[in-house]
Amino acid sequence: MNRDTRPVPYFTKAELVRLNDAAIAAGRNRTVDQAVLAALEEGDYKFPVVLAFVHNDQEMRCGVVLDVRGTTVWLDLSLEDFAALPRSEV
């Protein structure tokens, strides 16, 4: 079996909070409830982007998994912020 091992973009909690705050300030369509992010555990967790696509030719719409149950939230980012996300092979 040939497995695709392209690196997957992910957020740390700090980056997820920071970029969500930026999305709220910019008036983007998809943001995450700040209480949801505040409830996330602290630690060296990686929150993977499981789906991302260009939205309105100016930003990326990202599906981000928050837990092992697959709880997914949606966040709109600038193209530059998306390109700067760290990546990890899975």
N, C-alpha and C positions, 0 to 999 in steps of 0.2 A: 504494500500500500504506500503510495506516495502522498505524504502529508505536506500541506502548504504551511510554511513556518514564517510567513511575513510578520514583522513586528506589529504589535497592536498598540495603538495609542491608549494612554490611561491617565487618570487624574490621581493625585494624592488628595487627601482631605483638604489640605491648605489651598491647593490650586483650585479644587472644585469650589470652595467657598469664595476665593478671590475672583474667579472668572464668573461665578454666578452673580456676585455683587456687581461686577462690571456689566453683565448682561442686563441686570435690573436698572442700573444707572443709564444705560444706553437705550432703554425701552424696547429691548428685543422681545419677540413673541413668546419664546420658550425659556422659562427660568424655573428654578427649583425653589419650593417653599423653604425659607431659611430655617424653620424649625426642624425640617427633615434633615438638613445638613448638620445642624447643631446636635442632633441625636446620634449621628454616626460616631462609632468608637474612635478613639485616638489610637495611633499606631502607624506602623509602616505598611498600611493597606494600599493596594492598587485597585482603583475603580475603573474597569476597562470600558472603552468605547466599543459597543457591539454593532452599531450601525451609524454611519455618518454620510451625509450627502449635502451638496451645495444647495442652499436655500436662498432664493431671491437674488442670485448672482453676487451676493455680497457677504454671506456668512455661511458657516457650516452648522447644520442641525445634527446634534449628536445624541444617540441613545446611550446612556451610561448605566451600568449595572452597579447596584449599591450593596447587594448581599448575596449569600449563597442560594437564596430562594429565587433569585433572578429579578428582584424588584428593579424596574428600569424607570429612569427619569429622563426627560428631554431638556437639552440646553442648547441655545444658539450662541455660537462663538464667532468672533471675527476670523477671517481666513488666516490671518497672521497668528492669532492665539492657538488655533487648531494646529497649524504647522509646527508650533513650538512645543506641543505636548511631548512628554517623554514617551518612549515606545519600549515594549518588552515582547520577546518571543513567548509564545504559549505552547 
